[in-house]
Amino acid sequence: MGGKRHQRKGEAIKYDPEFAGPLKNRSCTDIICLLLFLAFLVGWGVVTGFAVYGGDPERLLYPTDSEGRVCGRGEFVNKTYLLFFDLTRCASPKVIATGCPTPQVCVSKCPSENWFYTGGETEADRTKLICRDNVNPMDTSKNVKDLVINGHCAFYYVESRSLAGRCIPIVDGALEFGDKIIKNVDQENIDSEILTKASHYLAKFYKTKEVAEGVFQDVQRGWWVLLVGFGVAMVISFLWILLLRFISAFMIWFSIVAFLLLSGFGAYYTLNKYLTLRGTSNATFSDMSEMEQEFSLEFSRYAELETTWLVLFIITLVILVVCLFVLIFLRKRIAIAVALIGQASKAVGSIMSTLFFPLVPYILQLIFLVLFCGVAVLLASAGKANYRIMCKSEAGCDCPAYKENDTCSMETFDAALCPNASCQFFDYVEDPKVPWFHAYNLFALFWSMFFVSAFGEMVLAGAFASWYWVFDKSKVPTFALSMSLGRTLRYHTGTLAFGSLIIAIVRMIRVILEYIDHKVKQKTDSKIIRALLCCCRCCLWCLEKFLKFINRNAYVYCAIYGKNFCVSAKNAFSLIMRNIVRVVVLDKVTDFLLFIGKMVVVGGIGVASFFIFSGEVPGVGPHLPEMNYYLTPVIIITIGTFFIASAFFDVYAMAVDTLFLCFLEDCERNDGSAEKPYFMSKDLMHILNKKNKDVDKED
């Protein structure tokens, strides 16, 4: 039965007296995939060129006036706010689809008083006017009444404040214009109610754009803070794995205790926040006007909602309880896993350059990430200005020459043909190819990031395999890491491209499903469809995890034997399946312990950044840049820390996985006799109840 079972899972590896670690005689593998990857990078360069040529990121930072000019840039460098001549024209649901049909101009500051045109022609009346850029209100040759009636100047404005770069009226109470009642072109009274209604629809129109603008501005203002955060994360991660080299057992147990303490503190803090905000969470917003609340993003309000903290409390409590049960269940295996990590630390100590090697893939991934973000921003801001006909009255333009919402051109539009219409900037029309370029850019990010990750894994695997497959561990090749790096770059970049392509495809399918699920939520409430999509997403997540596991071990096998991806994956998987119990009991437990250590670093820096940017650390606030949303740097730094810590902790994870795979092969190749002695160290033999019968081998 045992023989048949082994045949189903592949033939056991036979003893080879000449085998002594990674083979030197090898050939290039998966060349076609390498060529495909290089061609894809060239395509990414083409997309980048298109984005650079057509993109203008400043469009995302500042609003645009009726003529398509960006406020705060060029001739309007000192005019960073957008003013609506008649905000009541925005008091309609169609504003969400068509925009606000009133002239919009860039101003240096929002109005600080209420004013309306009373019919006067004095110099004092002219100084009060806010007009289009090409109109001089002090020119006495032009009648003030004509300037107002023809829409060249605003016939009223009210005290406003800047929200999302737009001047939005302050109308907490009754709107005062002295003893006068003023009306708009539709003969509606201009009062607090209609202005509030207008702001409501205007907020919906600008809601999505405000997200991009706010976050982009935060990144632009606080880029140096983000870099400092990333630098701190890098230093702490490096010190952590450096200490792991010398006091591995202490660091692992410290990680476990620290993780439980962090989870416990998180549960306590979130519960305390929830209880504090309960019943008073809406008080924060009672001090804001209704319009300010409309223009306040949900993103910026989450931290002030009691529901947010209740959800976070439940999550942290579940994490704490689950980890406690897992640790209790695995308590007998933790000691063995700690010893196995100790062996990995000896391998790392013998090849100290592996501690610094994560900087290489980290820098490469950072370059690809910056490239992706830059291209994404440029593509998002690419496009030509789109102008549309706006009617001055709700009844319509009342002329056959122009119809409301038709496209128009500022150069050819003739106001004389239709006095009740105007040609105004609406939005930027993107090139039909841009959505495909966005998809290409996203897939390029996935493929490049997974390629770099695979590169780091194979180089480390080759180095640690060189350490394992020598009897005297003190005589490891001097340039083990450099030799592994050379073999990987010379022979196996095609294999890296092949493996990373598979993962990138699965990840892209997952993103597409997420997009479909988002659209389905908006168009239907069908629980069956939602359930099917949820099952598909879950299955794809499991598939991606499984393929990553296969790829990782395939890279180890390829680093040792120099075989192509498919052969390496098949042989590695067969070896694992023949020893599946050992894999689950030992290898996965060590992965879990290293994951806990990584989460301690990520959680510690995440919590610290939250307290710093939320203003709970006294004396730090004045030295930080002003942010639209203090959660922006917290989220970015936490996510960045996760990837940085992963790059460093992967050194030990790769050491454990490589040594474990080599151990499994060692057990199949050899039996501990004088003719076929084990290559594993004495400590590892002691951990796994193995020994060489007649060979005195140094540790």
Rosetta blueprint (number, residue, H / E / L):
1 M L
2 G H
3 G H
4 K H
5 R H
6 H H
7 Q H
8 R H
9 K L
10 G L
11 E L
12 A L
13 I L
14 K L
15 Y L
16 D L
17 P L
18 E L
19 F L
20 A L
21 G L
22 P L
23 L L
24 K L
25 N L
26 R L
27 S L
28 C L
29 T L
30 D L
31 I H
32 I H
33 C H
34 L H
35 L H
36 L H
37 F H
38 L H
39 A H
40 F H
41 L H
42 V H
43 G H
44 W H
45 G H
46 V H
47 V H
48 T H
49 G H
50 F H
51 A H
52 V H
53 Y H
54 G H
55 G L
56 D L
57 P L
58 E H
59 R H
60 L H
61 L H
62 Y L
63 P L
64 T E
65 D L
66 S L
67 E L
68 G L
69 R L
70 V E
71 C L
72 G L
73 R L
74 G H
75 E H
76 F H
77 V L
78 N L
79 K L
80 T L
81 Y E
82 L E
83 L E
84 F E
85 F L
86 D L
87 L H
88 T H
89 R H
90 C H
91 A L
92 S L
93 P L
94 K L
95 V H
96 I H
97 A H
98 T H
99 G L
100 C L
101 P L
102 T L
103 P L
104 Q E
105 V E
106 C E
107 V E
108 S L
109 K L
110 C L
111 P L
112 S L
113 E L
114 N L
115 W E
116 F E
117 Y L
118 T L
119 G L
120 G L
121 E L
122 T L
123 E H
124 A H
125 D H
126 R H
127 T H
128 K H
129 L L
130 I L
131 C E
132 R L
133 D L
134 N L
135 V L
136 N L
137 P L
138 M L
139 D L
140 T L
141 S L
142 K L
143 N L
144 V H
145 K H
146 D H
147 L H
148 V H
149 I H
150 N L
151 G L
152 H L
153 C E
154 A L
155 F L
156 Y E
157 Y E
158 V L
159 E L
160 S E
161 R E
162 S E
163 L E
164 A L
165 G L
166 R E
167 C E
168 I E
169 P E
170 I L
171 V L
172 D L
173 G L
174 A L
175 L L
176 E L
177 F L
178 G L
179 D L
180 K L
181 I L
182 I L
183 K E
184 N L
185 V L
186 D L
187 Q L
188 E L
189 N E
190 I L
191 D L
192 S H
193 E H
194 I H
195 L H
196 T H
197 K H
198 A H
199 S H
200 H H
201 Y H
202 L H
203 A H
204 K H
205 F H
206 Y H
207 K H
208 T H
209 K H
210 E H
211 V H
212 A H
213 E H
214 G H
215 V H
216 F H
217 Q H
218 D H
219 V H
220 Q H
221 R H
222 G L
223 W H
224 W H
225 V H
226 L H
227 L H
228 V H
229 G H
230 F H
231 G H
232 V H
233 A H
234 M H
235 V H
236 I H
237 S H
238 F H
239 L H
240 W H
241 I H
242 L H
243 L H
244 L H
245 R H
246 F H
247 I L
248 S H
249 A H
250 F H
251 M H
252 I H
253 W H
254 F H
255 S H
256 I H
257 V H
258 A H
259 F H
260 L H
261 L H
262 L H
263 S H
264 G H
265 F H
266 G H
267 A H
268 Y H
269 Y H
270 T H
271 L H
272 N H
273 K H
274 Y H
275 L H
276 T H
277 L H
278 R L
279 G L
280 T L
281 S L
282 N L
283 A H
284 T H
285 F H
286 S H
287 D L
288 M L
289 S L
290 E H
291 M H
292 E H
293 Q H
294 E H
295 F H
296 S L
297 L L
298 E H
299 F H
300 S H
301 R H
302 Y H
303 A H
304 E H
305 L L
306 E H
307 T H
308 T H
309 W H
310 L H
311 V H
312 L H
313 F H
314 I H
315 I H
316 T H
317 L H
318 V H
319 I H
320 L H
321 V H
322 V H
323 C H
324 L H
325 F H
326 V H
327 L H
328 I H
329 F H
330 L L
331 R H
332 K H
333 R H
334 I H
335 A H
336 I H
337 A H
338 V H
339 A H
340 L H
341 I H
342 G H
343 Q H
344 A H
345 S H
346 K H
347 A H
348 V H
349 G H
350 S H
351 I L
352 M L
353 S H
354 T H
355 L H
356 F H
357 F L
358 P L
359 L H
360 V H
361 P H
362 Y H
363 I H
364 L H
365 Q H
366 L H
367 I H
368 F H
369 L H
370 V H
371 L H
372 F H
373 C H
374 G H
375 V H
376 A H
377 V H
378 L H
379 L H
380 A H
381 S L
382 A L
383 G L
384 K E
385 A E
386 N E
387 Y E
388 R E
389 I E
390 M E
391 C E
392 K L
393 S L
394 E L
395 A L
396 G L
397 C L
398 D L
399 C L
400 P L
401 A L
402 Y L
403 K L
404 E L
405 N L
406 D L
407 T E
408 C E
409 S L
410 M L
411 E L
412 T L
413 F L
414 D L
415 A H
416 A H
417 L H
418 C L
419 P L
420 N L
421 A E
422 S E
423 C E
424 Q E
425 F E
426 F E
427 D E
428 Y E
429 V E
430 E L
431 D L
432 P L
433 K L
434 V H
435 P H
436 W H
437 F H
438 H H
439 A H
440 Y H
441 N H
442 L H
443 F H
444 A H
445 L H
446 F H
447 W H
448 S H
449 M H
450 F H
451 F H
452 V H
453 S H
454 A H
455 F H
456 G H
457 E H
458 M H
459 V H
460 L H
461 A H
462 G H
463 A H
464 F H
465 A H
466 S H
467 W H
468 Y H
469 W L
470 V L
471 F L
472 D L
473 K H
474 S H
475 K H
476 V L
477 P L
478 T L
479 F L
480 A H
481 L H
482 S H
483 M H
484 S H
485 L H
486 G H
487 R H
488 T H
489 L H
490 R H
491 Y H
492 H L
493 T H
494 G H
495 T H
496 L H
497 A H
498 F H
499 G H
500 S H
501 L H
502 I H
503 I H
504 A H
505 I H
506 V H
507 R H
508 M H
509 I H
510 R H
511 V H
512 I H
513 L H
514 E H
515 Y H
516 I H
517 D H
518 H H
519 K H
520 V H
521 K H
522 Q H
523 K H
524 T L
525 D L
526 S L
527 K H
528 I H
529 I H
530 R H
531 A H
532 L H
533 L H
534 C H
535 C H
536 C H
537 R H
538 C H
539 C H
540 L H
541 W H
542 C H
543 L H
544 E H
545 K H
546 F H
547 L H
548 K H
549 F H
550 I H
551 N H
552 R H
553 N H
554 A H
555 Y H
556 V H
557 Y H
558 C H
559 A H
560 I H
561 Y H
562 G L
563 K L
564 N L
565 F H
566 C H
567 V H
568 S H
569 A H
570 K H
571 N H
572 A H
573 F H
574 S H
575 L H
576 I H
577 M H
578 R H
579 N L
580 I H
581 V H
582 R H
583 V H
584 V H
585 V H
586 L H
587 D H
588 K H
589 V H
590 T H
591 D H
592 F H
593 L H
594 L H
595 F H
596 I H
597 G H
598 K H
599 M H
600 V H
601 V H
602 V H
603 G H
604 G H
605 I H
606 G H
607 V H
608 A H
609 S H
610 F H
611 F H
612 I H
613 F H
614 S L
615 G L
616 E L
617 V L
618 P L
619 G L
620 V L
621 G H
622 P H
623 H H
624 L L
625 P L
626 E L
627 M L
628 N L
629 Y L
630 Y L
631 L H
632 T H
633 P H
634 V H
635 I H
636 I H
637 I H
638 T H
639 I H
640 G H
641 T H
642 F H
643 F H
644 I H
645 A H
646 S H
647 A H
648 F H
649 F H
650 D H
651 V H
652 Y H
653 A H
654 M H
655 A H
656 V H
657 D H
658 T H
659 L H
660 F H
661 L H
662 C H
663 F H
664 L H
665 E H
666 D H
667 C H
668 E H
669 R H
670 N L
671 D L
672 G L
673 S L
674 A L
675 E L
676 K L
677 P L
678 Y L
679 F L
680 M L
681 S L
682 K H
683 D H
684 L H
685 M H
686 H H
687 I H
688 L L
689 N L
690 K L
691 K L
692 N L
693 K L
694 D L
695 V L
696 D L
697 K L
698 E L
699 D L
